[in-house]
Amino acid sequence: MAKKVVASLKDKSAKGYAKVIRTVRSPKTGAYTFKEEMVPEDDVKAALAKK
């Protein structure tokens, strides 16, 4: 079944967001984990540039 879209998210004046997923290596175990964050579409490059 399809999910219903919330009316406030369909507003054309609302800012678009993107989900940024980065891999982060643990210094203790050496295992990789994934860090997810939601950022405005304008700030995607800045979010990917930071460590």
N, C-alpha and C positions, 0 to 999 in steps of 0.2 A: 504494500500500500504506500502511496505517495504521502509525504508530509505536507501539511498546509504551510504556506509562507505567511509569516507574520506581516500584517499590513504596514507597520512602521518601518520594516526593512525594505519595502518596495518604493518608498518615497524617493523621487528623482533628485531631490535636493540633498539627500543624505550622502555622506562621503563613502567611497568604496574602500573596502578593507581586503587585505590579502593575508593568508596564513603563511608564515615563514617557518620552515622546519630546517634546523641545523643539527649536524652531528657534533657531539662534544665528547672528547676522550677523557676518561677519568684518570687523573694522575696516580691514584692509589692502585687501581686494579688493571688499568690499561684497556678496559672495556669501553665500547662506544655506546652513548645514549643519545637520544633525540630530544632537542629542546624546541618546543613549539611556541609561537607567539603571534598574535594578531596585530598587524600594524596598518596604518593608512596606506593606500596605494602610492601616495607621493613619497613615503619614507622607506620604501622597500630597499633601495640601494644602500641607504644609510644603515639599516638594520642588518643587512648582510655584510657590510664592511666592518662592523664592530666585532670584537672577539669576546 
